Amino acid sequence: MSESANRMTLVSVWSPKSAACKKWIAPINELSRVFTGKMEVIGVTTATAAEVADADPKINFPCALDTGGKFLADAGVTSLPCVLLIDTNSVVRYMGHPAAVTTNTLQLLLKSNEQ
């Protein structure tokens, strides 16, 4: 089992063209920084690599390209921005707007996930 399999994962589904998504880049960048080594943060977008590279503000976490929208469809994502919080057992603990995923909430979930 890889080391990252022992961590929770926050998947941020976003678009560099969306003003609403741009608003949440800085807070998700901060979550990525605060929880380095404790939680993986991964972006997913239907944008191209060039659009991600030109995004402003910049994301500070890895981003997967889903140009065909397969992940979004399979995950049931219907609006952006959207985050999925996945525990170490690959169970989606939360799916929805990133406003609900705060530092305090994540600290509590990470603590309960360790037990």
Phi and psi in radians as a Rosetta constraint file:
Dihedral C 1 N 2 CA 2 C 2 CIRCULARHARMONIC -1.292 0.35
Dihedral N 2 CA 2 C 2 N 3 CIRCULARHARMONIC 2.775 0.35
Dihedral C 2 N 3 CA 3 C 3 CIRCULARHARMONIC -1.053 0.35
Dihedral N 3 CA 3 C 3 N 4 CIRCULARHARMONIC -0.671 0.35
Dihedral C 3 N 4 CA 4 C 4 CIRCULARHARMONIC -1.188 0.35
Dihedral N 4 CA 4 C 4 N 5 CIRCULARHARMONIC -0.358 0.35
Dihedral C 4 N 5 CA 5 C 5 CIRCULARHARMONIC -1.196 0.35
Dihedral N 5 CA 5 C 5 N 6 CIRCULARHARMONIC -0.284 0.35
Dihedral C 5 N 6 CA 6 C 6 CIRCULARHARMONIC -1.583 0.35
Dihedral N 6 CA 6 C 6 N 7 CIRCULARHARMONIC 0.125 0.35
Dihedral C 6 N 7 CA 7 C 7 CIRCULARHARMONIC -2.050 0.35
Dihedral N 7 CA 7 C 7 N 8 CIRCULARHARMONIC 2.649 0.35
Dihedral C 7 N 8 CA 8 C 8 CIRCULARHARMONIC -1.265 0.35
Dihedral N 8 CA 8 C 8 N 9 CIRCULARHARMONIC 2.762 0.35
Dihedral C 8 N 9 CA 9 C 9 CIRCULARHARMONIC -2.218 0.35
Dihedral N 9 CA 9 C 9 N 10 CIRCULARHARMONIC 2.328 0.35
Dihedral C 9 N 10 CA 10 C 10 CIRCULARHARMONIC -1.894 0.35
Dihedral N 10 CA 10 C 10 N 11 CIRCULARHARMONIC 2.022 0.35
Dihedral C 10 N 11 CA 11 C 11 CIRCULARHARMONIC -1.769 0.35
Dihedral N 11 CA 11 C 11 N 12 CIRCULARHARMONIC 2.104 0.35
Dihedral C 11 N 12 CA 12 C 12 CIRCULARHARMONIC -1.806 0.35
Dihedral N 12 CA 12 C 12 N 13 CIRCULARHARMONIC 1.971 0.35
Dihedral C 12 N 13 CA 13 C 13 CIRCULARHARMONIC -1.661 0.35
Dihedral N 13 CA 13 C 13 N 14 CIRCULARHARMONIC 2.123 0.35
Dihedral C 13 N 14 CA 14 C 14 CIRCULARHARMONIC -2.608 0.35
Dihedral N 14 CA 14 C 14 N 15 CIRCULARHARMONIC 3.005 0.35
Dihedral C 14 N 15 CA 15 C 15 CIRCULARHARMONIC -2.425 0.35
Dihedral N 15 CA 15 C 15 N 16 CIRCULARHARMONIC 2.306 0.35
Dihedral C 15 N 16 CA 16 C 16 CIRCULARHARMONIC -1.187 0.35
Dihedral N 16 CA 16 C 16 N 17 CIRCULARHARMONIC -0.188 0.35
Dihedral C 16 N 17 CA 17 C 17 CIRCULARHARMONIC -1.576 0.35
Dihedral N 17 CA 17 C 17 N 18 CIRCULARHARMONIC -0.191 0.35
Dihedral C 17 N 18 CA 18 C 18 CIRCULARHARMONIC -1.642 0.35
Dihedral N 18 CA 18 C 18 N 19 CIRCULARHARMONIC 2.152 0.35
Dihedral C 18 N 19 CA 19 C 19 CIRCULARHARMONIC -1.093 0.35
Dihedral N 19 CA 19 C 19 N 20 CIRCULARHARMONIC -0.658 0.35
Dihedral C 19 N 20 CA 20 C 20 CIRCULARHARMONIC -1.128 0.35
Dihedral N 20 CA 20 C 20 N 21 CIRCULARHARMONIC -0.699 0.35
Dihedral C 20 N 21 CA 21 C 21 CIRCULARHARMONIC -1.174 0.35
Dihedral N 21 CA 21 C 21 N 22 CIRCULARHARMONIC -0.726 0.35
Dihedral C 21 N 22 CA 22 C 22 CIRCULARHARMONIC -1.026 0.35
Dihedral N 22 CA 22 C 22 N 23 CIRCULARHARMONIC -0.606 0.35
Dihedral C 22 N 23 CA 23 C 23 CIRCULARHARMONIC -1.072 0.35
Dihedral N 23 CA 23 C 23 N 24 CIRCULARHARMONIC -0.539 0.35
Dihedral C 23 N 24 CA 24 C 24 CIRCULARHARMONIC -1.693 0.35
Dihedral N 24 CA 24 C 24 N 25 CIRCULARHARMONIC -0.028 0.35
Dihedral C 24 N 25 CA 25 C 25 CIRCULARHARMONIC -1.115 0.35
Dihedral N 25 CA 25 C 25 N 26 CIRCULARHARMONIC -0.862 0.35
Dihedral C 25 N 26 CA 26 C 26 CIRCULARHARMONIC -1.045 0.35
Dihedral N 26 CA 26 C 26 N 27 CIRCULARHARMONIC -0.818 0.35
Dihedral C 26 N 27 CA 27 C 27 CIRCULARHARMONIC -1.094 0.35
Dihedral N 27 CA 27 C 27 N 28 CIRCULARHARMONIC -0.631 0.35
Dihedral C 27 N 28 CA 28 C 28 CIRCULARHARMONIC -1.284 0.35
Dihedral N 28 CA 28 C 28 N 29 CIRCULARHARMONIC -0.635 0.35
Dihedral C 28 N 29 CA 29 C 29 CIRCULARHARMONIC -0.985 0.35
Dihedral N 29 CA 29 C 29 N 30 CIRCULARHARMONIC -0.739 0.35
Dihedral C 29 N 30 CA 30 C 30 CIRCULARHARMONIC -1.154 0.35
Dihedral N 30 CA 30 C 30 N 31 CIRCULARHARMONIC -0.725 0.35
Dihedral C 30 N 31 CA 31 C 31 CIRCULARHARMONIC -1.077 0.35
Dihedral N 31 CA 31 C 31 N 32 CIRCULARHARMONIC -0.704 0.35
Dihedral C 31 N 32 CA 32 C 32 CIRCULARHARMONIC -1.063 0.35
Dihedral N 32 CA 32 C 32 N 33 CIRCULARHARMONIC -0.720 0.35
Dihedral C 32 N 33 CA 33 C 33 CIRCULARHARMONIC -1.206 0.35
Dihedral N 33 CA 33 C 33 N 34 CIRCULARHARMONIC -0.844 0.35
Dihedral C 33 N 34 CA 34 C 34 CIRCULARHARMONIC -1.104 0.35
Dihedral N 34 CA 34 C 34 N 35 CIRCULARHARMONIC -0.646 0.35
Dihedral C 34 N 35 CA 35 C 35 CIRCULARHARMONIC -1.817 0.35
Dihedral N 35 CA 35 C 35 N 36 CIRCULARHARMONIC 0.360 0.35
Dihedral C 35 N 36 CA 36 C 36 CIRCULARHARMONIC -0.936 0.35
Dihedral N 36 CA 36 C 36 N 37 CIRCULARHARMONIC 2.269 0.35
Dihedral C 36 N 37 CA 37 C 37 CIRCULARHARMONIC 1.480 0.35
Dihedral N 37 CA 37 C 37 N 38 CIRCULARHARMONIC -0.218 0.35
Dihedral C 37 N 38 CA 38 C 38 CIRCULARHARMONIC -1.966 0.35
Dihedral N 38 CA 38 C 38 N 39 CIRCULARHARMONIC -0.452 0.35
Dihedral C 38 N 39 CA 39 C 39 CIRCULARHARMONIC -2.633 0.35
Dihedral N 39 CA 39 C 39 N 40 CIRCULARHARMONIC 2.425 0.35
Dihedral C 39 N 40 CA 40 C 40 CIRCULARHARMONIC -1.508 0.35
Dihedral N 40 CA 40 C 40 N 41 CIRCULARHARMONIC 2.446 0.35
Dihedral C 40 N 41 CA 41 C 41 CIRCULARHARMONIC -2.121 0.35
Dihedral N 41 CA 41 C 41 N 42 CIRCULARHARMONIC 2.195 0.35
Dihedral C 41 N 42 CA 42 C 42 CIRCULARHARMONIC -2.328 0.35
Dihedral N 42 CA 42 C 42 N 43 CIRCULARHARMONIC 2.360 0.35
Dihedral C 42 N 43 CA 43 C 43 CIRCULARHARMONIC -1.657 0.35
Dihedral N 43 CA 43 C 43 N 44 CIRCULARHARMONIC 2.684 0.35
Dihedral C 43 N 44 CA 44 C 44 CIRCULARHARMONIC -2.401 0.35
Dihedral N 44 CA 44 C 44 N 45 CIRCULARHARMONIC 2.305 0.35
Dihedral C 44 N 45 CA 45 C 45 CIRCULARHARMONIC -2.539 0.35
Dihedral N 45 CA 45 C 45 N 46 CIRCULARHARMONIC 2.677 0.35
Dihedral C 45 N 46 CA 46 C 46 CIRCULARHARMONIC -1.560 0.35
Dihedral N 46 CA 46 C 46 N 47 CIRCULARHARMONIC 0.002 0.35
Dihedral C 46 N 47 CA 47 C 47 CIRCULARHARMONIC -1.261 0.35
Dihedral N 47 CA 47 C 47 N 48 CIRCULARHARMONIC 2.953 0.35
Dihedral C 47 N 48 CA 48 C 48 CIRCULARHARMONIC -1.494 0.35
Dihedral N 48 CA 48 C 48 N 49 CIRCULARHARMONIC 2.899 0.35
Dihedral C 48 N 49 CA 49 C 49 CIRCULARHARMONIC -1.034 0.35
Dihedral N 49 CA 49 C 49 N 50 CIRCULARHARMONIC -0.681 0.35
Dihedral C 49 N 50 CA 50 C 50 CIRCULARHARMONIC -1.129 0.35
Dihedral N 50 CA 50 C 50 N 51 CIRCULARHARMONIC -0.703 0.35
Dihedral C 50 N 51 CA 51 C 51 CIRCULARHARMONIC -1.156 0.35
Dihedral N 51 CA 51 C 51 N 52 CIRCULARHARMONIC -0.662 0.35
Dihedral C 51 N 52 CA 52 C 52 CIRCULARHARMONIC -1.169 0.35
Dihedral N 52 CA 52 C 52 N 53 CIRCULARHARMONIC -0.758 0.35
Dihedral C 52 N 53 CA 53 C 53 CIRCULARHARMONIC -1.093 0.35
Dihedral N 53 CA 53 C 53 N 54 CIRCULARHARMONIC -0.572 0.35
Dihedral C 53 N 54 CA 54 C 54 CIRCULARHARMONIC -1.560 0.35
Dihedral N 54 CA 54 C 54 N 55 CIRCULARHARMONIC -0.027 0.35
Dihedral C 54 N 55 CA 55 C 55 CIRCULARHARMONIC -1.045 0.35
Dihedral N 55 CA 55 C 55 N 56 CIRCULARHARMONIC 2.472 0.35
Dihedral C 55 N 56 CA 56 C 56 CIRCULARHARMONIC -2.403 0.35
Dihedral N 56 CA 56 C 56 N 57 CIRCULARHARMONIC 1.991 0.35
Dihedral C 56 N 57 CA 57 C 57 CIRCULARHARMONIC -1.336 0.35
Dihedral N 57 CA 57 C 57 N 58 CIRCULARHARMONIC 2.842 0.35
Dihedral C 57 N 58 CA 58 C 58 CIRCULARHARMONIC -1.364 0.35
Dihedral N 58 CA 58 C 58 N 59 CIRCULARHARMONIC 2.567 0.35
Dihedral C 58 N 59 CA 59 C 59 CIRCULARHARMONIC -1.573 0.35
Dihedral N 59 CA 59 C 59 N 60 CIRCULARHARMONIC 2.545 0.35
Dihedral C 59 N 60 CA 60 C 60 CIRCULARHARMONIC -1.927 0.35
Dihedral N 60 CA 60 C 60 N 61 CIRCULARHARMONIC 0.504 0.35
Dihedral C 60 N 61 CA 61 C 61 CIRCULARHARMONIC -2.474 0.35
Dihedral N 61 CA 61 C 61 N 62 CIRCULARHARMONIC 2.773 0.35
Dihedral C 61 N 62 CA 62 C 62 CIRCULARHARMONIC -1.075 0.35
Dihedral N 62 CA 62 C 62 N 63 CIRCULARHARMONIC 2.586 0.35
Dihedral C 62 N 63 CA 63 C 63 CIRCULARHARMONIC -2.331 0.35
Dihedral N 63 CA 63 C 63 N 64 CIRCULARHARMONIC 2.210 0.35
Dihedral C 63 N 64 CA 64 C 64 CIRCULARHARMONIC -1.578 0.35
Dihedral N 64 CA 64 C 64 N 65 CIRCULARHARMONIC 2.487 0.35
Dihedral C 64 N 65 CA 65 C 65 CIRCULARHARMONIC -1.686 0.35
Dihedral N 65 CA 65 C 65 N 66 CIRCULARHARMONIC 2.198 0.35
Dihedral C 65 N 66 CA 66 C 66 CIRCULARHARMONIC -2.148 0.35
Dihedral N 66 CA 66 C 66 N 67 CIRCULARHARMONIC 1.029 0.35
Dihedral C 66 N 67 CA 67 C 67 CIRCULARHARMONIC -1.038 0.35
Dihedral N 67 CA 67 C 67 N 68 CIRCULARHARMONIC -0.438 0.35
Dihedral C 67 N 68 CA 68 C 68 CIRCULARHARMONIC -1.545 0.35
Dihedral N 68 CA 68 C 68 N 69 CIRCULARHARMONIC -0.127 0.35
Dihedral C 68 N 69 CA 69 C 69 CIRCULARHARMONIC 1.301 0.35
Dihedral N 69 CA 69 C 69 N 70 CIRCULARHARMONIC 0.273 0.35
Dihedral C 69 N 70 CA 70 C 70 CIRCULARHARMONIC -1.110 0.35
Dihedral N 70 CA 70 C 70 N 71 CIRCULARHARMONIC -0.799 0.35
Dihedral C 70 N 71 CA 71 C 71 CIRCULARHARMONIC -1.070 0.35
Dihedral N 71 CA 71 C 71 N 72 CIRCULARHARMONIC -0.815 0.35
Dihedral C 71 N 72 CA 72 C 72 CIRCULARHARMONIC -1.004 0.35
Dihedral N 72 CA 72 C 72 N 73 CIRCULARHARMONIC -0.774 0.35
Dihedral C 72 N 73 CA 73 C 73 CIRCULARHARMONIC -1.151 0.35
Dihedral N 73 CA 73 C 73 N 74 CIRCULARHARMONIC -0.821 0.35
Dihedral C 73 N 74 CA 74 C 74 CIRCULARHARMONIC -1.122 0.35
Dihedral N 74 CA 74 C 74 N 75 CIRCULARHARMONIC -0.611 0.35
Dihedral C 74 N 75 CA 75 C 75 CIRCULARHARMONIC -1.439 0.35
Dihedral N 75 CA 75 C 75 N 76 CIRCULARHARMONIC -0.237 0.35
Dihedral C 75 N 76 CA 76 C 76 CIRCULARHARMONIC 1.409 0.35
Dihedral N 76 CA 76 C 76 N 77 CIRCULARHARMONIC 0.400 0.35
Dihedral C 76 N 77 CA 77 C 77 CIRCULARHARMONIC -1.290 0.35
Dihedral N 77 CA 77 C 77 N 78 CIRCULARHARMONIC 2.136 0.35
Dihedral C 77 N 78 CA 78 C 78 CIRCULARHARMONIC -2.065 0.35
Dihedral N 78 CA 78 C 78 N 79 CIRCULARHARMONIC -0.160 0.35
Dihedral C 78 N 79 CA 79 C 79 CIRCULARHARMONIC -2.580 0.35
Dihedral N 79 CA 79 C 79 N 80 CIRCULARHARMONIC 2.699 0.35
Dihedral C 79 N 80 CA 80 C 80 CIRCULARHARMONIC -2.105 0.35
Dihedral N 80 CA 80 C 80 N 81 CIRCULARHARMONIC 2.563 0.35
Dihedral C 80 N 81 CA 81 C 81 CIRCULARHARMONIC -1.316 0.35
Dihedral N 81 CA 81 C 81 N 82 CIRCULARHARMONIC 2.744 0.35
Dihedral C 81 N 82 CA 82 C 82 CIRCULARHARMONIC -2.524 0.35
Dihedral N 82 CA 82 C 82 N 83 CIRCULARHARMONIC 2.476 0.35
Dihedral C 82 N 83 CA 83 C 83 CIRCULARHARMONIC -2.182 0.35
Dihedral N 83 CA 83 C 83 N 84 CIRCULARHARMONIC 2.604 0.35
Dihedral C 83 N 84 CA 84 C 84 CIRCULARHARMONIC -2.152 0.35
Dihedral N 84 CA 84 C 84 N 85 CIRCULARHARMONIC 2.225 0.35
Dihedral C 84 N 85 CA 85 C 85 CIRCULARHARMONIC -1.847 0.35
Dihedral N 85 CA 85 C 85 N 86 CIRCULARHARMONIC 2.028 0.35
Dihedral C 85 N 86 CA 86 C 86 CIRCULARHARMONIC -1.977 0.35
Dihedral N 86 CA 86 C 86 N 87 CIRCULARHARMONIC 2.222 0.35
Dihedral C 86 N 87 CA 87 C 87 CIRCULARHARMONIC -1.434 0.35
Dihedral N 87 CA 87 C 87 N 88 CIRCULARHARMONIC -3.124 0.35
Dihedral C 87 N 88 CA 88 C 88 CIRCULARHARMONIC -1.224 0.35
Dihedral N 88 CA 88 C 88 N 89 CIRCULARHARMONIC -0.199 0.35
Dihedral C 88 N 89 CA 89 C 89 CIRCULARHARMONIC -1.723 0.35
Dihedral N 89 CA 89 C 89 N 90 CIRCULARHARMONIC 0.224 0.35
Dihedral C 89 N 90 CA 90 C 90 CIRCULARHARMONIC 1.145 0.35
Dihedral N 90 CA 90 C 90 N 91 CIRCULARHARMONIC 0.484 0.35
Dihedral C 90 N 91 CA 91 C 91 CIRCULARHARMONIC -1.719 0.35
Dihedral N 91 CA 91 C 91 N 92 CIRCULARHARMONIC 2.265 0.35
Dihedral C 91 N 92 CA 92 C 92 CIRCULARHARMONIC -1.305 0.35
Dihedral N 92 CA 92 C 92 N 93 CIRCULARHARMONIC 1.972 0.35
Dihedral C 92 N 93 CA 93 C 93 CIRCULARHARMONIC -1.534 0.35
Dihedral N 93 CA 93 C 93 N 94 CIRCULARHARMONIC -0.415 0.35
Dihedral C 93 N 94 CA 94 C 94 CIRCULARHARMONIC -2.712 0.35
Dihedral N 94 CA 94 C 94 N 95 CIRCULARHARMONIC 2.472 0.35
Dihedral C 94 N 95 CA 95 C 95 CIRCULARHARMONIC -2.496 0.35
Dihedral N 95 CA 95 C 95 N 96 CIRCULARHARMONIC 2.118 0.35
Dihedral C 95 N 96 CA 96 C 96 CIRCULARHARMONIC 2.866 0.35
Dihedral N 96 CA 96 C 96 N 97 CIRCULARHARMONIC -2.689 0.35
Dihedral C 96 N 97 CA 97 C 97 CIRCULARHARMONIC -1.203 0.35
Dihedral N 97 CA 97 C 97 N 98 CIRCULARHARMONIC 2.460 0.35
Dihedral C 97 N 98 CA 98 C 98 CIRCULARHARMONIC -1.133 0.35
Dihedral N 98 CA 98 C 98 N 99 CIRCULARHARMONIC -0.267 0.35
Dihedral C 98 N 99 CA 99 C 99 CIRCULARHARMONIC -1.043 0.35
Dihedral N 99 CA 99 C 99 N 100 CIRCULARHARMONIC -0.470 0.35
Dihedral C 99 N 100 CA 100 C 100 CIRCULARHARMONIC -1.398 0.35
Dihedral N 100 CA 100 C 100 N 101 CIRCULARHARMONIC -0.203 0.35
Dihedral C 100 N 101 CA 101 C 101 CIRCULARHARMONIC -1.775 0.35
Dihedral N 101 CA 101 C 101 N 102 CIRCULARHARMONIC 1.663 0.35
Dihedral C 101 N 102 CA 102 C 102 CIRCULARHARMONIC -1.880 0.35
Dihedral N 102 CA 102 C 102 N 103 CIRCULARHARMONIC 2.932 0.35
Dihedral C 102 N 103 CA 103 C 103 CIRCULARHARMONIC -0.998 0.35
Dihedral N 103 CA 103 C 103 N 104 CIRCULARHARMONIC -0.798 0.35
Dihedral C 103 N 104 CA 104 C 104 CIRCULARHARMONIC -1.100 0.35
Dihedral N 104 CA 104 C 104 N 105 CIRCULARHARMONIC -0.774 0.35
Dihedral C 104 N 105 CA 105 C 105 CIRCULARHARMONIC -1.066 0.35
Dihedral N 105 CA 105 C 105 N 106 CIRCULARHARMONIC -0.794 0.35
Dihedral C 105 N 106 CA 106 C 106 CIRCULARHARMONIC -1.140 0.35
Dihedral N 106 CA 106 C 106 N 107 CIRCULARHARMONIC -0.678 0.35
Dihedral C 106 N 107 CA 107 C 107 CIRCULARHARMONIC -1.061 0.35
Dihedral N 107 CA 107 C 107 N 108 CIRCULARHARMONIC -0.733 0.35
Dihedral C 107 N 108 CA 108 C 108 CIRCULARHARMONIC -1.138 0.35
Dihedral N 108 CA 108 C 108 N 109 CIRCULARHARMONIC -0.761 0.35
Dihedral C 108 N 109 CA 109 C 109 CIRCULARHARMONIC -1.160 0.35
Dihedral N 109 CA 109 C 109 N 110 CIRCULARHARMONIC -0.715 0.35
Dihedral C 109 N 110 CA 110 C 110 CIRCULARHARMONIC -1.118 0.35
Dihedral N 110 CA 110 C 110 N 111 CIRCULARHARMONIC -0.694 0.35
Dihedral C 110 N 111 CA 111 C 111 CIRCULARHARMONIC -1.126 0.35
Dihedral N 111 CA 111 C 111 N 112 CIRCULARHARMONIC -0.775 0.35
Dihedral C 111 N 112 CA 112 C 112 CIRCULARHARMONIC -1.205 0.35
Dihedral N 112 CA 112 C 112 N 113 CIRCULARHARMONIC -0.517 0.35
Dihedral C 112 N 113 CA 113 C 113 CIRCULARHARMONIC -1.265 0.35
Dihedral N 113 CA 113 C 113 N 114 CIRCULARHARMONIC -0.441 0.35
Dihedral C 113 N 114 CA 114 C 114 CIRCULARHARMONIC -1.327 0.35
Dihedral N 114 CA 114 C 114 N 115 CIRCULARHARMONIC -0.395 0.35
